[in-house]
Amino acid sequence: MKNLFALLAIAGLVMFAAPHAAMAQEDTTMEMVVDSTSAESDSAAVDSMAAPAAIEPAAPAAEPVETREVLSFHQTVKKYFIEGGATFMAFVLICLILGLALSIERIIYLNMATTNTGKLLEGIEGALGKGVDAAKEVCRNTRGPVASIFYQGLDRSSGSYEEVAKAIEDYGSVEMSKLERGLSWISLFIALAPMLGFMGTVIGMISAFDKIAEANTINASIVAGGIKVALITTVSGLIVAIILQIFYNYILSKIDSIVLDMEEASMDLVDLLYKRNLEGK
């Protein structure tokens, strides 16, 4: 009986104490969950406060932007003229100015010397019916070397066929020399401009090597700057020569065209006078 009573007492104590222990354990667990939740919320709050500082770093200072000044054509030419050296660049510029002046003068002269030879021949042929003097008057009122040659041929129209042809040929040579006047000077400037530029380049290279020797070291900026300045004169001389060569070739083609018209028209005039002399006989 005692053992049974003792067992019942122990069982009752266990049954009574078990719910209290479970409740105490649950309270402890709840306290731990609340503590961990509060800790997590506190850490989240701290992280959220520190996050903007991490997300928004300090902006770096803006670097100044270099702006290059755009030079006009006149300013660019002036800049290179000064960099190339005033001495040789001035001579190259003189060649350009004189060559262009002569070229423009020749072009104007040749355009004024161009004659409508067909119309002139028709006028002379019609005027010959009134006499040689009327035909000469037509030539005097017409400008150009063709009209001058025709005048010389009409002035000797009373002579033989050979005399008329010889007079036209001789005076044609004179008119041709007038057409070619000044071309030798243009060709001289075409050859002289690049030679002056090349001389300026050689002198500039010598100056660059002198600067290198004075510096006692090979500096790329010194070498490049000296070579650049030296080559500017050569480039300028070549540009001048190219420009004048274009004008020179145009003038030559214009002269060739006028001379061809002179030769064809002279043959037509000689034939016209020859037929007239035959009819007069």
Secondary structure as GFF3:
##gff-version 3
##sequence-region A 1 281
A	DSSP	alpha_helix	2	55	.	.	.	ID=ss1
A	DSSP	alpha_helix	73	83	.	.	.	ID=ss2
A	DSSP	alpha_helix	86	113	.	.	.	ID=ss3
A	DSSP	alpha_helix	117	127	.	.	.	ID=ss4
A	DSSP	three_ten_helix	128	130	.	.	.	ID=ss5
A	DSSP	alpha_helix	132	140	.	.	.	ID=ss6
A	DSSP	alpha_helix	145	155	.	.	.	ID=ss7
A	DSSP	alpha_helix	161	179	.	.	.	ID=ss8
A	DSSP	alpha_helix	183	215	.	.	.	ID=ss9
A	DSSP	alpha_helix	220	280	.	.	.	ID=ss10
###
